[in-house]
């Protein structure tokens, strides 16, 4: 395996910039996930690494070797696509072996690698089937196996699970985690699914409009987002973001200082109490909607013209139309300035009577 170095990469489509000045270092054996909204440039970035898109600016190196202008076949990278890209007329065994045959690998070595990849991905009993006889999850395992047999310097995944239903996506996430652990492989993975990003990644890179917003471990992006975009994009449900002045006027926060324009708070840091609670335990709010999610529930309330979502234990959830008291864990507030950048200082605690 190898490192992947992306330095000052830019990509324009005609006069339209798709990627700006993007620099990333993917360590040997690391699984880096690229996330962002549709059109942010994440798939374009992956295709630039693969050699399927020509760079406008910048360089890409794999294992210390500059591959910026190299043909895709000369980069020693394996790509797994959303569409599986299997040959429909070939069996599973033949699909797995195809790339190795094109590279004139010895037949006994091909057989050994195919058997090894098949065992790793649970393909035993499927070797003689064709893609049309396989489920979506099985097809994706074959697509991953075809990449594994090549033993590339790095793996590239372009939303490989997006065609699967929710249950299969969950199963395949586990398979991908196992694959990464077994191979200790360098992987760059593109997805729009936050659950995939948070569960799979060693680090996550968040992009918006072709620019890199933040790179770091999942916990860091969730707990210390660099700006409002990352705060809103990372996490389910989306972080509550309030106008600082309105939050103070509604009695949800203490005085935060003139530089604070936006206040963010995760749903788990919003506490709901009985409407009969004393005044000092938070302002009164109206429960609008309750989403039951099994062991937990998301409660959507309005208070002082502001909307908030709280995460509670399902059995303790109020009902729509109820009045509740709302308090925020002020030690868990995220503060942002007028430019939507994070402010690195603790939120003050409210004085208690």
C-alpha positions as CSV (number, residue, x, y, z in Angstrom):
1,X,0.0,0.0,0.0
2,X,1.0,3.6,-0.3
3,X,0.4,7.2,0.7
4,X,-1.7,9.5,-1.6
5,X,-0.6,13.2,-1.7
6,X,-3.0,15.7,-3.3
7,X,-1.4,19.2,-3.4
8,X,-3.1,22.5,-4.5
9,X,-5.4,20.5,-6.8
10,X,-7.7,22.5,-9.1
11,X,-10.2,21.4,-11.7
12,X,-12.2,23.6,-14.1
13,X,-14.9,22.6,-16.5
14,X,-14.5,25.3,-19.1
15,X,-14.6,28.6,-17.3
16,X,-16.4,27.0,-14.3
17,X,-14.2,26.0,-11.3
18,X,-15.3,22.7,-9.8
19,X,-12.4,22.3,-7.4
20,X,-10.3,25.1,-5.9
21,X,-7.0,24.8,-4.1
22,X,-7.5,21.3,-2.5
23,X,-4.6,19.7,-0.5
24,X,-4.9,16.4,1.3
25,X,-2.4,13.8,2.6
26,X,-3.8,10.2,2.9
27,X,-1.6,8.1,5.1
28,X,-0.5,4.6,4.2
29,X,-3.3,2.3,5.4
30,X,-5.7,5.1,6.1
31,X,-9.4,5.2,5.1
32,X,-10.3,8.7,4.2
33,X,-13.9,9.5,3.5
34,X,-14.9,12.5,1.2
35,X,-18.3,13.9,2.0
36,X,-20.3,16.9,1.0
37,X,-23.6,17.9,-0.8
38,X,-24.2,17.0,-4.4
39,X,-22.1,19.1,-6.7
40,X,-19.4,19.9,-4.1
41,X,-16.6,18.2,-6.1
42,X,-16.0,15.0,-4.1
43,X,-16.5,12.6,-7.0
44,X,-14.5,14.9,-9.3
45,X,-11.7,14.8,-6.8
46,X,-11.7,11.0,-6.7
47,X,-11.8,10.8,-10.5
48,X,-8.8,13.2,-10.6
49,X,-6.9,10.8,-8.3
50,X,-7.9,7.8,-10.5
51,X,-6.8,9.6,-13.7
52,X,-10.3,9.7,-15.2
53,X,-10.3,13.5,-15.0
54,X,-7.4,15.8,-16.2
55,X,-6.1,18.2,-13.6
56,X,-6.2,22.0,-14.3
57,X,-3.8,22.7,-11.5
58,X,-1.8,21.0,-8.8
59,X,-0.2,17.5,-8.4
60,X,-1.1,14.0,-7.2
61,X,1.5,11.5,-6.0
62,X,0.9,7.9,-5.1
63,X,3.6,6.3,-3.0
64,X,5.8,9.3,-3.5
65,X,5.6,9.0,-7.3
66,X,4.0,11.9,-9.2
67,X,1.1,10.5,-11.3
68,X,-0.5,13.8,-12.2
69,X,-0.3,13.1,-15.9
70,X,-0.1,9.3,-15.8
71,X,-2.7,7.2,-17.5
72,X,-5.2,5.5,-15.2
73,X,-3.7,2.0,-15.9
74,X,-0.3,3.3,-14.8
75,X,-1.3,4.6,-11.4
76,X,-1.8,1.2,-9.8
77,X,-5.1,2.2,-8.2
78,X,-8.3,0.1,-8.1
79,X,-11.7,1.8,-8.3
80,X,-15.0,0.5,-7.2
81,X,-18.0,2.2,-8.8
82,X,-21.6,2.8,-7.7
83,X,-22.8,0.8,-10.7
84,X,-20.7,-2.2,-10.0
85,X,-19.3,-2.2,-13.6
86,X,-19.3,-6.0,-13.9
87,X,-19.2,-7.8,-17.2
88,X,-22.7,-9.3,-17.6
89,X,-21.6,-12.2,-19.8
90,X,-18.8,-13.3,-17.5
91,X,-19.1,-15.5,-14.4
92,X,-18.1,-14.2,-11.0
93,X,-14.8,-16.2,-11.3
94,X,-14.2,-14.7,-14.7
95,X,-15.0,-11.1,-13.5
96,X,-12.6,-11.5,-10.7
97,X,-9.8,-12.8,-12.9
98,X,-10.3,-10.5,-15.9
99,X,-8.0,-7.7,-14.8
100,X,-5.2,-10.1,-13.9
101,X,-5.5,-11.9,-17.2
102,X,-5.1,-8.5,-19.0
103,X,-1.9,-8.0,-17.0
104,X,-0.7,-11.5,-18.0
105,X,-0.5,-12.8,-14.5
106,X,0.3,-16.5,-14.3
107,X,-2.9,-18.8,-14.2
108,X,-1.9,-20.4,-10.9
109,X,-1.4,-17.0,-9.3
110,X,-4.7,-15.8,-10.7
111,X,-6.5,-18.8,-9.2
112,X,-4.8,-18.3,-5.8
113,X,-5.7,-14.6,-5.7
114,X,-9.3,-15.2,-6.8
115,X,-9.8,-17.9,-4.1
116,X,-8.3,-15.6,-1.5
117,X,-10.5,-12.6,-2.4
118,X,-13.6,-14.8,-2.7
119,X,-13.0,-16.3,0.8
120,X,-12.4,-12.8,2.2
121,X,-15.7,-11.5,0.8
122,X,-17.9,-14.5,1.2
123,X,-18.2,-15.4,-2.5
124,X,-17.9,-19.2,-2.1
125,X,-20.7,-20.9,-4.0
126,X,-21.1,-17.9,-6.4
127,X,-18.1,-18.4,-8.7
128,X,-20.1,-19.9,-11.6
129,X,-23.0,-17.4,-11.5
130,X,-23.3,-14.4,-13.7
131,X,-24.0,-10.9,-12.4
132,X,-27.7,-11.1,-13.4
133,X,-28.1,-14.1,-11.0
134,X,-26.7,-12.1,-8.0
135,X,-28.3,-9.7,-5.5
136,X,-27.1,-6.1,-5.3
137,X,-25.0,-6.9,-2.2
138,X,-23.4,-9.9,-3.9
139,X,-22.6,-7.8,-7.0
140,X,-20.9,-5.2,-4.9
141,X,-18.8,-7.9,-3.2
142,X,-17.7,-9.1,-6.6
143,X,-16.8,-5.5,-7.6
144,X,-14.8,-5.2,-4.4
145,X,-13.2,-8.6,-5.0
146,X,-12.1,-7.6,-8.5
147,X,-10.3,-4.6,-6.9
148,X,-8.8,-6.8,-4.1
149,X,-7.2,-9.3,-6.4
150,X,-5.2,-6.6,-8.1
151,X,-3.4,-5.7,-4.9
152,X,-3.2,-2.0,-5.8
153,X,-1.4,0.7,-4.0
154,X,-4.7,2.3,-3.0
155,X,-8.4,1.7,-3.4
156,X,-10.9,4.3,-4.6
157,X,-14.6,3.9,-3.8
158,X,-17.2,6.1,-5.5
159,X,-20.5,5.8,-3.5
160,X,-20.4,2.0,-3.8
161,X,-23.4,1.4,-1.5
162,X,-25.8,4.0,-2.8
163,X,-27.8,1.5,-5.0
164,X,-28.5,-0.8,-2.0
165,X,-31.4,-0.7,0.3
166,X,-30.9,0.3,4.0
167,X,-30.5,-3.2,5.3
168,X,-27.9,-4.2,2.7
169,X,-26.0,-0.9,3.2
170,X,-25.6,-1.7,6.8
171,X,-24.3,-5.2,6.0
172,X,-21.9,-3.9,3.4
173,X,-20.6,-1.2,5.7
174,X,-19.5,-4.0,8.1
175,X,-18.0,-5.9,5.2
176,X,-16.0,-2.8,4.1
177,X,-14.7,-2.3,7.7
178,X,-13.6,-5.9,7.8
179,X,-12.0,-5.6,4.4
180,X,-10.0,-2.5,5.5
181,X,-8.9,-4.2,8.7
182,X,-7.8,-7.4,6.9
183,X,-5.9,-5.5,4.2
184,X,-4.6,-2.5,6.1
185,X,-5.2,-0.8,2.8
186,X,-5.1,2.8,1.8
187,X,-8.6,3.8,0.8
188,X,-10.4,7.0,-0.4
189,X,-14.1,6.7,-0.1
190,X,-16.8,9.1,-1.5
191,X,-20.3,9.1,0.0
192,X,-23.2,11.4,0.7
193,X,-24.3,9.2,3.6
194,X,-23.2,10.5,7.0
195,X,-23.6,7.2,8.7
196,X,-21.1,5.6,6.2
197,X,-18.7,8.5,6.8
198,X,-18.9,8.4,10.5
199,X,-18.6,4.6,10.9
200,X,-16.1,3.9,8.2
201,X,-13.6,6.8,8.3
202,X,-10.3,7.1,10.0
203,X,-10.6,10.7,8.9
204,X,-13.3,12.7,7.1
205,X,-12.8,15.5,4.6
206,X,-15.8,17.8,4.1
207,X,-16.1,19.7,0.9
208,X,-18.4,22.5,-0.2
209,X,-18.5,24.2,-3.6
210,X,-15.1,22.7,-4.5
211,X,-13.3,23.9,-1.3
212,X,-12.1,21.9,1.7
213,X,-14.0,22.9,4.8
214,X,-12.4,20.6,7.4
215,X,-10.4,17.4,7.7
216,X,-10.2,15.3,10.8
217,X,-11.4,12.2,12.7
218,X,-15.2,11.7,12.9
219,X,-15.4,12.7,16.6
220,X,-13.5,15.9,16.0
221,X,-15.8,17.0,13.2
222,X,-18.8,16.2,15.3
223,X,-17.5,17.7,18.5
224,X,-15.5,20.7,17.2
225,X,-16.8,21.7,13.7
226,X,-14.6,24.4,12.2
227,X,-17.5,26.4,10.8
228,X,-21.3,26.4,10.5
229,X,-21.3,24.4,7.3
230,X,-19.5,21.5,8.9
231,X,-21.7,21.9,12.0
232,X,-24.9,21.6,10.0
233,X,-23.6,18.9,7.6
234,X,-22.1,16.5,10.1
235,X,-24.5,14.7,12.5
236,X,-28.0,13.3,12.4
237,X,-30.2,15.1,13.2
238,X,-28.7,18.3,12.0
239,X,-27.2,20.5,14.7
240,X,-29.6,23.1,16.1
241,X,-28.3,26.6,14.9
242,X,-29.8,29.6,16.6
243,X,-29.4,33.4,16.2
244,X,-27.4,34.3,19.3
245,X,-29.6,37.4,20.0
246,X,-32.8,35.5,19.7
247,X,-31.5,32.6,21.8
248,X,-30.6,35.1,24.6
249,X,-34.0,36.9,24.3
250,X,-35.8,33.5,24.6
251,X,-34.0,32.7,27.8
252,X,-32.1,29.8,26.2
253,X,-28.6,31.1,26.9
254,X,-26.8,33.6,29.1
255,X,-24.9,36.6,27.7
256,X,-22.4,35.3,25.1
257,X,-20.6,38.4,23.9
258,X,-20.9,40.7,20.9
259,X,-18.7,38.6,18.7
260,X,-21.1,35.6,18.9
261,X,-23.7,35.6,16.1
262,X,-24.7,32.0,15.9
263,X,-25.2,29.3,18.6
264,X,-25.1,25.6,17.8
265,X,-26.3,22.8,20.0
266,X,-26.6,19.1,19.4
267,X,-30.0,17.4,20.0
268,X,-28.5,15.4,22.9
269,X,-27.6,18.6,24.7
270,X,-31.2,19.8,24.7
271,X,-33.1,18.8,27.8
272,X,-36.9,18.8,28.1
273,X,-38.6,19.1,31.4
274,X,-42.2,19.2,32.8
275,X,-44.2,22.2,31.8
276,X,-45.0,22.7,35.5
277,X,-41.3,23.1,36.4
278,X,-40.3,26.3,38.1
279,X,-39.4,29.4,36.0
280,X,-35.7,28.9,36.6
281,X,-35.6,25.6,34.8
282,X,-35.9,27.0,31.3
283,X,-38.5,28.7,29.0
284,X,-41.7,27.0,28.1
285,X,-41.9,25.4,24.6
286,X,-44.6,23.8,22.5
287,X,-44.0,20.3,21.2
288,X,-44.8,20.2,17.5
289,X,-43.6,16.8,16.2
290,X,-42.2,13.7,17.8
291,X,-40.3,11.2,15.6
292,X,-40.2,7.7,17.2
293,X,-37.0,5.9,16.3
294,X,-37.2,2.8,18.4
295,X,-35.2,3.3,21.6
296,X,-34.9,7.0,21.1
297,X,-37.2,9.8,19.8
298,X,-36.5,13.2,18.3
299,X,-38.8,15.9,19.7
300,X,-39.2,19.1,17.7
301,X,-40.3,22.1,19.7
302,X,-40.7,25.9,19.3
303,X,-39.7,28.4,21.9
304,X,-39.6,32.2,21.5
305,X,-40.0,31.9,17.7
306,X,-37.1,29.4,17.5
307,X,-37.2,25.8,16.5
308,X,-35.2,23.1,18.4
309,X,-34.8,19.4,18.1
310,X,-34.1,17.3,21.3
311,X,-33.0,13.7,21.5
312,X,-34.7,11.8,24.3
313,X,-35.4,8.2,25.4
314,X,-38.5,7.0,23.5
315,X,-40.5,6.2,26.6
316,X,-39.9,9.7,28.0
317,X,-41.0,11.6,24.9
318,X,-43.8,14.1,25.3
319,X,-46.7,14.3,22.9
320,X,-47.4,16.8,20.1
321,X,-49.3,19.8,21.7
322,X,-47.6,19.4,25.1
323,X,-45.9,22.3,26.8
324,X,-42.3,21.5,28.1
325,X,-39.4,23.4,29.7
326,X,-36.3,23.6,27.6
327,X,-32.7,23.9,28.9
328,X,-29.5,23.8,27.0
329,X,-26.2,22.3,28.3
330,X,-24.2,25.5,28.0
331,X,-20.9,23.7,28.3
332,X,-21.9,21.9,25.0
333,X,-22.7,25.0,23.0
334,X,-20.9,25.7,19.8
335,X,-20.3,29.4,19.1
336,X,-19.8,31.0,15.7
337,X,-19.0,34.5,14.5
338,X,-20.5,36.7,11.8
339,X,-18.3,34.9,9.2
340,X,-19.7,31.5,10.4
341,X,-16.3,30.5,11.8
342,X,-16.0,28.7,15.1
343,X,-15.1,30.7,18.1
344,X,-12.7,28.9,20.4
345,X,-13.9,29.8,23.8
346,X,-16.1,28.2,26.4
347,X,-19.7,29.5,26.7
348,X,-20.3,31.1,30.0
349,X,-22.6,29.4,32.5
350,X,-25.7,31.1,33.6
351,X,-25.8,32.5,37.1
352,X,-28.2,30.4,39.3
353,X,-30.3,32.1,41.9
